[in-house]
Amino acid sequence: MGVSIIFKIAAVGIIVTILGQVLKHSGREEQAFLLSLAGLIIVLFWIVPYIGELFETMEALFMI
């Protein structure tokens, strides 16, 4: 796991926050919510392989 994934997550968070604020101030709360949800899903797709790798490492470590 490199530092690049942390920067990617931070970039998505910043972009989602800025666009969400713009949408909220223009009266489009529904689109702002969907944008936040899309950002969360993108980040989860990036994180899931690392979580799987963590569980495999834990299983190998404790030999379950």
N, C-alpha and C positions, 0 to 999 in steps of 0.2 A: 504494500500500500504506500503510495507516494504522496507527496505533499500536493501534487496537482489536483487530486480529487477534492481536497479541502478548498483549494482556490476555486474549483468549479462550483462547489456547493455555495461558497460565499458569493460568487458572481451571480448565480441564479437567485439567491436571496436578495441581493441588492437590486437586481433588475425587477424581480417580482414586487418588491417593496415600492420602488419608484413608480412602476406602472399601476400598481394597486392604488396608490395615493392619487395619481392622476385620474384614474377611473372613478374613485370615490368622490372626488371634488367635482367631477362633471356629472354626478348623479347616476352613475351606472354601478350600483353596488353589486348587482348580480354578476356582472362580468368581472368585477374585482374579486369576488369570491371564487369564480371559476378559474381565474388566473392563479390565485393562491393554491387552489386544489391541483391545477396542472403542474405548478412548480414543485409541490410536494410529491406528486407521482413521479416526476422526472428524477428527483433526488432519490426517491426510494428505489427506482430501477437501477441507479448507480450504486446504491449501498447494499442491496440484497446479495450480490455475489461475495462481498466481503464478509457479510454475516454468515453465509454458508461456509466460507473458508474458516471463519472463527470456530464454528461448531465442529467442523471436521478436525481442526487442530485440538480442540478440547477433548473430543472423543479419542483421538490418538494419544493424547497426553495421559488420560485416565484409563485407557483401554477398556472402554465400556462395550 
